[in-house]
Structure formats: C-alpha cells, structure tokens
Amino acid sequence: MKGGRSSTFLVLFLSIAVFCPVLTSRGLIAGHEDGDAHTARIERLDSDSGHEFNTTYHGNVSRGNEVKYVFTVKDGMKKSSAIRVHVNSSNAQGMYPVLFVVRQQRGIMSWPIPMYILSLYEYDAVARTLCPMDFGDISVNDVFIDVSCSSPNATYFSLIVTVVHDFEMKMLSPLALTVSPSRPKYYYFKFPDDVEAVQVKGHANDGICATISVQETACPVFDLNRNVEFTGIYQTQTTQSSITVQDNDFTTKEFFIVVVVHPDDSDCNGLTKLTPALPSNNLMNIHDLDGSSSLESPLNRIKNITITIQPTISKNQYWRAILSVVAFFLSFYLVCLTVVIIQWYRNREKADDDVENSRGETEPLLAGDSTEDPSAPIGTSHQPSYGSAEMRHASELSRNTETIPANGDKLTQHREHQHYARRRRHSSDSSADNISLDDSDIDMLNDIEEEKDIYRTKTFLYVSDLSRKDRKTLRKKYKLYHWNLLPIAVFYALPVIQLVITYQTIFNKSGNEDICYYNFLCANPLGVISAFNNIFSNIGYILLGVLFLFVIWREDLMHKQELERNHGNEKMTGIPKHFGLFYAIGMALVMEGILSGCYHVCPTYSNFQFDTSFMYIIAGLGMLKLYQTRHPDINANAYIAYACFALVIFLAVLGVIFGTLYFWIVFAVLHIVTCCILTAQLYYMGRWKLSSADLGLFKRVYLVLKTDCLKCARPMYTDRMILLICGNAINWSLAIYGVITQPHDFASYLLAIFILNSMLYLAFYIIMKENRIEGVCFYLFTVGLWAAALFFFLQGLAQWDKTPAVSREGNRDCILFDFYDHHDIWHFLSACAMFFSFMTLLTLDDDLDEKPRTKIPVF
C-alpha cells in the first residue's frame, strides 16, 4: 500500500512539472506582459521620478485586460493644491464603455466614457478634480486609477494627471475658469478671521447655462449635472450670479465653489436646444482640456467664467444704512410736529384776539343799544340767521331760479318751485326743534328722484347743490371705508405672512436660490432673512402712513371742536369735511408697506399680488376722495368699492397666469366698456340709467351725441366733457397698447392704468381751481417725486416673469450706502410721493374754507 501511494504522488509531481511551463507560456497565470488579450497589466508610476504628473499616458483595454495606475503623493504637496484627472477615449462605445475608477484614502470616484448626461448628450472626454486629501498627514497617500472595459476588442484611452496649484481662492482675487458639461471644476475657500460674510460672484460674457454651487468641504464633492443640487447653496447662471455666504452657514468656516455647465439651456431660459458635443479629440488634444484653444466648435459648450469672492459690508456700515433711513423718515415727523406747534401758537393768538373783540362788542349791548328799528312793526324784525335752514333754502331758490333759462321747460320750472316751497314749509315747521333731515328720511319721499334731477342736471352746479344730505349720515357712510378696510387687511395679511415664512424656510433649507427672485448682487441678509434691505426699505410706507393717520386725526379733531363751538351747526362755507376716506387711505398705505415687505421676503411668480394689491386700493381710494371733494352727496358705497377692488385684484391674477391674446382682447373690451359706463355716470352726476324705454345703451349714446355735440355749439357740461374726453383717450390708448404689445407683467400694467388716471384727475382738478399757484407747485413737486420713483422702478433688477437665471442678468450692485439697490430707492421715493399726494388732496381746498358753498363750482 505504501508503495502504491508513493507512486501516485510521484505521478502527480511529474505532471505538474511538465504542464506548468505550458500554462506559463500560454499566459494563463497573471503577472506576465506578452500582449495577449487575456493578460493583466499593472503599471506603477512613482512621483519621485518627477515626470508622472502633467504627462500623457496612452493604453488599450479590453475584456480581461485591466490597466492600473498608482500615483504617490507625499507630504510635500501644499494644501492649496489639488489633483485633477483628465481622460479621453475616441473609440469607446456605449455598449462597452471604458470605466475609470479612482480610489483614494478616504473615498472612491468613478465614471464611464462615453459619459451620458440627461441620457441625451454623449461626451468622450472627461476631467474631474479629486477630493482633496489631508496633506498634513505624515503618511504617504496613494491615488489608484483602474481602467477597464468589457469590449472584446481593444479600446484606446489616454490619461493625464495634473496638479491644480491655485486650488485655494483668495479674497478679491478673480479666477478665470474654462468649464464644459463633462469637465466641471471646483475650488476651495476659507473664511479669514475678520470676515463674517462674503459674496461669491460669477461673471461670464456668454449665455451658456451653468450652475454655481457652494458646498461643505466634505467628500464626495457633488460636481456633476445630476447631483450638484444635492447639497449646499446653488444658483443657475447665464451671464452673472452671486451667492452670499455667511461663516455660520458651514461649521468649518470653509467651503468649495463648484461650477457645472449644463448640456443645454433649458434650466436657464426654458428653451431646449439639442446640440450634442462633437468628439473632443477631433478638435483639441488632451493638453487643451483646461485651456483655451483656437480649434473650438459651436457645438462644444465651453463656458468661460470668472469667479470673484469679496467681503460684504461691515456691521457698522450695515447699521449706519438702517439708521440713516429711519432718521430720514423721522424727519417728516419732526417737520409735522413743528408745523403743529406753530399752528397751535397762531390759533392761541387768534383766540385771544377774538375774546378781546367779543368784549368790545358786548359793552354797547349791555349799555342798552339796540340794532332793531323801533318803528318796525311787531314781528317784522326777525331775520334768518346765517347758516340756518331758512336762509340756506332761500339762497338756493334765488340762485337756481336765476339759472333756469328763459326758454326752458315750464313744467320743470313749475316742479322746481313746488319742491322749494315744500322744502321751505318743512324747514319752517321744524325750525323750532332744530331737526335736520336725515338722508334715509329724504330718500323715502316720493319726489326725491325728481328733486335730484333738478339739482344735478343743471348747467352750472355748485357745491351747495351736492351737499344737501345730512352731515351725520354722510359721516357714518364714509366711516365704512376704513372700518371695512381693517378686517380686510387683517384677513389678507395673516395667510400672506404664513406663506412667506414657509417660502423663506424652504429657501434656506433646500439651498435652491432659484426659488426667490432677489437682486442677488445687493442682497444683504439678516439672520434667516436673505434680503433684509428689500424688506426694510418698505418702512417708509409704514412710517409715513402712520404720520398721515396722525395728521388726519388732528384735522378731524379740530373740525369736531369747531362744530362744538358752533353748537353742532356746520358753516356753509368751504368744502364739506369728511375724513373717512382719508383714514382708509392712511391705513392702506401702512398695509402696502407690510405686504410689500412680505412679498420681498421671497419674491416669486406665485405671490406677486401681495406687492400690488393695496396699491390698487390706494389709487382707487384717492380717486374716490378727489371726486367726493366737490360731490359729497354722490359717492360709491364702501361695499361696492371694495368689491370692485377685489375684482381688479382677481383680474391681475388672471392676467399673469393666463396672459394670452384672448385674455388681452377681453380685458381691453372690459376696460373700454367700464370707461363708457363711468363716463355716463360722471357726466350726468349719477342721473342716468339703462332701461327698456331707452332702447339700450346705443340709443343713449346717440342721444348724447345728438344733443351735446351736433345741435349745440358747446356741451351742456363743458368742464366734465373735457376731463372725460382726456380720460377716455388715455384709457382707450392703454387698452389698445395692451392688446398689441401684451406686456408680460400684467400687474404693473394694471397699476400704471390706476396711477395715470389718478394723476390725470388730480391735474384736471388743480387746473380747474383757476391757477392757484400753491396747489400747482405742490402738484408739480409730487409729480417730480413720482417720475423719479418710476425711473428706479423701471430698472428691472429682478423679473419674476422670466426664469431665475435670466432674471439675474438684470441684477446690479448696491447704489446707496452699499446697502440699498434701485428697487429700494423706488420704495423710498414712492412712499414720499404717495404721502405728498395725500397731503395734496388734504390741503387742496384750504383756500376755500371761508368761501360760501354757493360760489364754489362743481367740476
């Protein structure tokens, strides 16, 4: 048995000895390089030889033929440097790509060639920056690069490993980069000890779409089109971008700046152009991958971009900018306080003089002097007191009797005398009790409609004709404006605040700065708020709105005190004073500041109406107040007015979302029809209506043209006709302009209609006041403020109707205190312009306070 076992082992030993050389000669054992397809080749390149980096290596790989490279990096390399790998394969196929795997001490990176981006674009040249290693380690760090391919045929590739010596960026040192979709780049930055926030700015002359990202200094670095949005803060860019980074955004106070070029421009401008890149080796060699070359094709998306890092303003500059604006608007309070003190001093002197005069007048009366004629019969010495109902009706009767033409309708004249007779009898019967007619009581009379026709359709109207309703009733009516506006503002503002807080939270947590449309070149953060300057600049609306409310409260208080001195009887001089609309205007100005600030927390396409809603209300209330001035008895109901404002806001939303040609046509028709209805309402002082007897609107228009234009040398109401012709000409032009051009920003277009109509009406009012120089100067100053404000508004720093990248093309640097941009100046100037516009409305007719209402014309 032992001999048999020994012979068996001997046979096995001899078999191994015989066949081992055969196996070796056929390449079945790895480690030999005879060029056969089934062999494995290992190349080790040591950096000590001095020629490994910046040297091109060529090779072929196929199924089972894997190539390995080892690059040794010793402790001598500086931390401001990084390693970048460039690979190329001209004949790699999509079915058998060449795979590159880079292994480091703390990570691994891999990519294929050809590289497909978005499954549409194919690239055969790739360059990647390796994740920086801990160069402070005394141990030797090796970089392993494995190249493999599953193709049965040999596939060519080339490889070069370079050192990026300027990997660490310095403050205020621009860095020019050349980037393509398959060759992204990133660089390193560390905050200096004395800097708390910086701006990372990117500028390019071409419009190629790219993404600029700021990421934590951790491996792996997300520098591909498919994963650059996974972490950090990022923006899309065409020509410029700017990211504000604070030192507390990253725990290590250092970050990477990553630049990735997109294979098309769909992410930047919404347009997709299928322009796959040509093979890079047909245009430039491997050494040109990171440099400029004269052999470039328009199909290759090579983006030249310059990155600059600069510090933001210091804390002292920050607070100086804020306090300067606060001081500017508080100066308005100081001026108003000074005026109030001066007026109080003058009124006190006037009161003392009135007391002295009253003493001088009472002495003769105490002595027994009488102004009555003793020879007059008993009962005939009674004279109606000035301002009494008897005197008022008598003056109205005499004036209106004079204005009736000699050849007028006798029936109308007879009705008028009957109405005045009834009114005088009613007034004399109730004069003992000093009871005035309530508006609701008047409207219950059967002849109220005929009486309105008589008063409001006269050729020449005076304020006394349109101030016949009871003051207390009108006061209650106009109070509805500001009491209704208060709950509207509260219920409107609460969801707005909740929504913008959500937007800001998403903006901060996601890092996607394409969510909000800021002027990123001038976005100064404060805590979690990204652009505090755009929010704070709305403080002018709030402060001046509160100041205007104080001014109105004081005017209202003084008016009440005057009524108390007159025992509740209002003087029949000057324009009737009603402050309800003024209170509503002041509240609307405050709300405009609050909602505009909310909008600028995160300006987007979906919350644009927050910024303009109360602008519409302010413009509408201003026109209502101006009309109420000389038409105190004729004004819109508060509920109807706010319902119309809600309709306007709804139209603004529809115009932005569905701004098609059909919408513009419908809006233009609605605009023109509304102008026609308001024209008839204003021209006839509300004394017209559409009924079956009129055979519709067209017959009414025909009658107006026939009576006022064809058969008369001049219209019945010339002043009103001039205003309405000018207003209709401008509004019709705006409607036609909208249909032809179809502006993208419908909200601003609609706001322009309101502002133009307001300024036109105010200009007409001042002109009709017969050249009062004070009012003209005040108006011209207000118009100048509006013109300056609109200049800054039209700069177009950010436009939410465009894509974020295209919107950033209009971004500009700060122009005031290195803190405020053009849009902030618009906030300041428009707040001042609105305040002076309201003050113009308030003081426009102060010169008529002592003029009888029977001599104040209506226009």
Beta strands, then each sheet from edge to edge (+ up, - down):
strand 1: 41-42
strand 2: 56-61
strand 3: 67-73
strand 4: 82-88
strand 5: 98-103
strand 6: 108-113
strand 7: 115-117
strand 8: 121-123
strand 9: 125-129
strand 10: 141-149
strand 11: 155-164
strand 12: 175-179
strand 13: 185-190
strand 14: 197-203
strand 15: 210-216
strand 16: 233-237
strand 17: 240-246
strand 18: 254-261
strand 19: 303-311
sheet 1: 1+ 3+ 10- 5+ 6-
sheet 2: 2+ 11- 4+ 9-
sheet 3: 7+ 8-
sheet 4: 12+ 19- 14+ 17-
sheet 5: 13+ 18- 15+ 16-
end
